[in-house]
Amino acid sequence: MPTTSPVLYLMVGLPGTGKTTEARRIETQQQALRLTKDEWIKALYGPANPEAASDVVEGRLVEIGLRALELGVSVVLDFGLWGRDERSALRQAAADLGAAAQIHYLELAPDEQRRRLDARQAREPETTWPMSDEELRGWAREFSVPTPGELDGTEAVDSPPEGFASWAAWRAHRWPAALR
């Protein structure tokens, strides 16, 4: 039985920034359960990457991760978490379970990101999907960089967005349990 509170490690960053490498390091060093979305999508859908499945797979991983925290097991969620709302919802969920949350933000200059993605595609095409420069630029525009207070844990979790009574309600909407 663990003698310390579990930790929810949130891997935050765009594709190719090193999130999974860092998640594997944390998994080993902290004896945490690592949940990497791309591995699950690849296992379930092979070369396809259906957009409709992404939120559901993330939702299942969130639920598995939260259950593991309840059982006292630290968890690494590895799927980008581009939005502040996503990070706030998960920070609150961890707090509700008596667990800590740590954000690990990884960033790269766009040219190094492109180089890493091309190298990974050439070396291990079965682990990734092709990504165009246009997609990368669009994703960078969508990405909300974590604040210093999010990163060091000093910033309070935001209130849920308008229309949601709780972060749990927002999570259920953001990460549906099944394809719609």
HUZICOR-V704822 format. One record per residue. N is the residue number from 1. RES is the residue in one small letter. PHI is phi as a letter, one per 40 degrees, with the letter a starting at -180 (* if undefined). OMEGA is omega in whole degrees, -180 to 180 (* if undefined). BURIAL is I if it has 9 or more other ideal C-beta (glycine too) atoms within 8 Angstrom, else O. Layout:
n | res | phi | omega | burial
N | RES | PHI | OMEGA | BURIAL
N | RES | PHI | OMEGA | BURIAL
This chain:
n | res | phi | omega | burial
1 | m | * | -179 | O
2 | p | c | 179 | O
3 | t | c | 177 | O
4 | t | b | 178 | O
5 | s | c | 178 | O
6 | p | c | -179 | I
7 | v | b | 172 | I
8 | l | b | 179 | I
9 | y | c | -178 | I
10 | l | b | 179 | I
11 | m | c | -174 | I
12 | v | b | 177 | I
13 | g | i | 179 | I
14 | l | c | 179 | I
15 | p | d | 174 | I
16 | g | g | -176 | I
17 | t | c | 178 | I
18 | g | h | -178 | I
19 | k | d | -176 | I
20 | t | c | 176 | I
21 | t | c | 178 | O
22 | e | c | 178 | I
23 | a | c | 178 | I
24 | r | c | 178 | I
25 | r | c | 179 | O
26 | i | c | 179 | I
27 | e | d | -178 | I
28 | t | c | -175 | O
29 | q | c | -176 | O
30 | q | b | -177 | I
31 | q | f | -177 | O
32 | a | b | 173 | I
33 | l | c | 180 | I
34 | r | c | 178 | I
35 | l | b | -176 | I
36 | t | b | -174 | I
37 | k | d | -176 | I
38 | d | d | 178 | I
39 | e | c | 179 | O
40 | w | c | 179 | I
41 | i | c | 179 | I
42 | k | c | -179 | I
43 | a | c | -177 | O
44 | l | c | -170 | O
45 | y | b | 179 | I
46 | g | g | -177 | O
47 | p | c | 179 | O
48 | a | c | 176 | O
49 | n | b | -174 | O
50 | p | c | -178 | O
51 | e | d | -177 | O
52 | a | c | -178 | O
53 | a | c | -173 | I
54 | s | d | -178 | I
55 | d | c | 180 | I
56 | v | c | 178 | I
57 | v | c | 176 | I
58 | e | d | 180 | I
59 | g | c | 178 | I
60 | r | c | 180 | I
61 | l | c | 176 | I
62 | v | c | -179 | I
63 | e | c | 176 | I
64 | i | c | -179 | I
65 | g | c | 180 | I
66 | l | c | 177 | I
67 | r | c | 178 | O
68 | a | c | 177 | I
69 | l | d | 177 | I
70 | e | d | -179 | O
71 | l | c | 178 | O
72 | g | g | -179 | O
73 | v | b | 175 | I
74 | s | c | -172 | I
75 | v | b | 173 | I
76 | v | b | 174 | I
77 | l | c | -172 | I
78 | d | b | 173 | I
79 | f | a | 168 | I
80 | g | g | 179 | I
81 | l | f | -174 | I
82 | w | c | -174 | I
83 | g | c | 176 | O
84 | r | c | 179 | I
85 | d | d | 178 | I
86 | e | c | -179 | I
87 | r | c | 178 | I
88 | s | c | -180 | I
89 | a | c | -178 | I
90 | l | c | 175 | I
91 | r | c | 179 | I
92 | q | c | 179 | I
93 | a | c | 178 | I
94 | a | c | 180 | I
95 | a | d | 180 | I
96 | d | c | -179 | O
97 | l | c | -179 | I
98 | g | g | -180 | O
99 | a | b | 173 | I
100 | a | c | 174 | I
101 | a | b | 177 | I
102 | q | b | 176 | I
103 | i | c | 175 | I
104 | h | b | -177 | I
105 | y | c | 178 | I
106 | l | b | -180 | I
107 | e | b | 178 | O
108 | l | a | 170 | I
109 | a | c | -177 | O
110 | p | d | -179 | I
111 | d | c | 177 | O
112 | e | c | 176 | O
113 | q | d | 180 | I
114 | r | c | -180 | I
115 | r | c | -179 | O
116 | r | c | 180 | I
117 | l | c | 178 | I
118 | d | c | 179 | O
119 | a | c | 179 | O
120 | r | c | 180 | I
121 | q | c | -180 | I
122 | a | c | -175 | O
123 | r | c | -174 | O
124 | e | b | -176 | O
125 | p | c | -180 | O
126 | e | c | -177 | O
127 | t | b | -172 | O
128 | t | a | 177 | I
129 | w | b | 175 | O
130 | p | c | 180 | O
131 | m | b | -179 | I
132 | s | c | 175 | O
133 | d | c | 178 | O
134 | e | c | 177 | O
135 | e | c | -179 | O
136 | l | c | 178 | I
137 | r | c | 179 | I
138 | g | c | 179 | O
139 | w | c | 179 | I
140 | a | c | 178 | I
141 | r | c | -180 | O
142 | e | c | -172 | O
143 | f | c | 176 | O
144 | s | b | -179 | O
145 | v | c | 178 | O
146 | p | c | 177 | I
147 | t | c | 175 | O
148 | p | d | 179 | O
149 | g | c | 174 | O
150 | e | c | -175 | I
151 | l | c | -178 | I
152 | d | c | 176 | O
153 | g | g | -179 | I
154 | t | c | -178 | O
155 | e | c | 179 | I
156 | a | c | 176 | O
157 | v | c | 178 | O
158 | d | c | 170 | O
159 | s | c | 177 | O
160 | p | c | 179 | I
161 | p | d | 178 | O
162 | e | d | 180 | O
163 | g | g | 180 | O
164 | f | b | -178 | I
165 | a | c | -178 | O
166 | s | a | 174 | O
167 | w | c | 177 | I
168 | a | c | 177 | O
169 | a | c | 178 | I
170 | w | c | 179 | I
171 | r | d | -179 | I
172 | a | c | 178 | I
173 | h | c | -176 | O
174 | r | c | -177 | I
175 | w | b | -177 | I
176 | p | c | -178 | I
177 | a | c | -178 | O
178 | a | a | 176 | O
179 | l | c | 180 | O
180 | r | c | * | O
